[in-house]
């Protein structure tokens, strides 16, 4: 497996824009045709196993966006079965995350639990927020099946709290995970809106908005990230 080929951006931006903006989600065959044409265009310049993963991963997303989960799952399964977590952790764990969610949406709870346990067994190879997303989707499975989350995952939950500086206390693990997930989504989206709306504004105005964000945000990681952004904006304004 050529990890360098696998980990770098593969599809050109213009192809991605056509797939996800220009072509309607219902026209899946047109999207897949575009994917396959590009694969054939670059065949010979990439390893075949790398091409296989990129191809099935992108086709899986085409089906996913169209809410055709049965077909999407087939392709995500190929991605996961063709990878080791170390090959490309982002691609591997995102595919697992959507396999958990997709099988749950199809009420295939045993499969969803299998994929969740597979992901969590390798959590040390993923990042904190990917692990949070996987735990959150696993909690949906557990809630719908009226089962419970094994206590062995408590150390992972606490490590996410500690690494990101979440205000949550680990009491009921499912409630804790769901609260963290909602909190992370809110503050991530809030910061993204500030960047989108003010990055072209006067630097002082941009900084003021980020400072307001820092004052109200209750996740330490985001506060620190915002502080670093202010430093960068100030440095750029001096050039």
C-alpha positions, 0 to 999 in steps of 0.5 A, a space after each residue: 500500500 502506497 500510503 503517500 498516494 492514499 493520504 494526499 488529495 486525490 480528486 481535483 477540486 473541479 471534479 469534486 465541485 461537479 459531483 457535489 454541486 453541479 450534478 443533482 444528488 438524485 443523478 447518482 449514475 452521472 456522479 459515478 461515471 465522473 468518478 470512474 472516468 477520472 480513475 481510468 484517466 490516472 490509471 497507471 500513475 497510481 497503485 491499483 489498491 490505492 485507486 480501488 480505495 479512492 474509487 469505492 470511497 467516493 462512490 460510497 459518498 455519492 450513494 450516501 448523499 442520495 440516502 441510498 444506504 444499502 449501496 453506500 454500505 457496500 462500497 464503504 465495506 470495501 474501503 474498510 476491508 482494503 485498509 489498515 487503520 495506519 494506512 489512512 486513519 481519516 478515511 478508515 475511521 470516517 468510513 467506519 463511522 458511516 457504516 455504524 450510522 448506515 447500518 443503524 438507519 437500516 435497523 441492522 443493529 448487530 452489524 452496527 455494533 460490530 463496526 462500532 467495536 471495530 472502530 473503538 478497538 483501534 481508537 488509539 490510532 484515531 483522533 479525539 473528535 473522530 472517536 467522539 463521532 463514533 461513540 455518539 453514533 454508537 450511542 444511537 445504536 445503544 439507545 435504540 436497542 435499549 442496551 448499554 455502553 460497556 464501562 471499558 470505554 469510560 477511559 476513552 470518554 474521559 481522555 476526550 474530555 481532558 484533551 479538548 477541555 470539555 466542561 462535561 463530567 463523566 457520569 452517565 456515559 451516554 448522556 456525556 457523549 451526546 452532550 459533548 457531541 452537541 456542544 462540539 458541533 455548536 462551537 465548531 459551526 459558530 466559529 466557522 460562521 465567524 470565519 466565513 462572515 468576517 475573514 474579508 472584513 477589517 482585521 480589528 472587526 474580525 478580531 473583535 468577533 473572535 474575542 466574543 467567541 472566546 469569552 462565550 465558548 466553553 470548550 478549551 480547545 476551541 478557545 486556544 485555537 481562536 487565540 492562535 487565529 488572533 495572533 495570525 491575523 495580527 501578524 498578517 495585518 502588520 505585513 
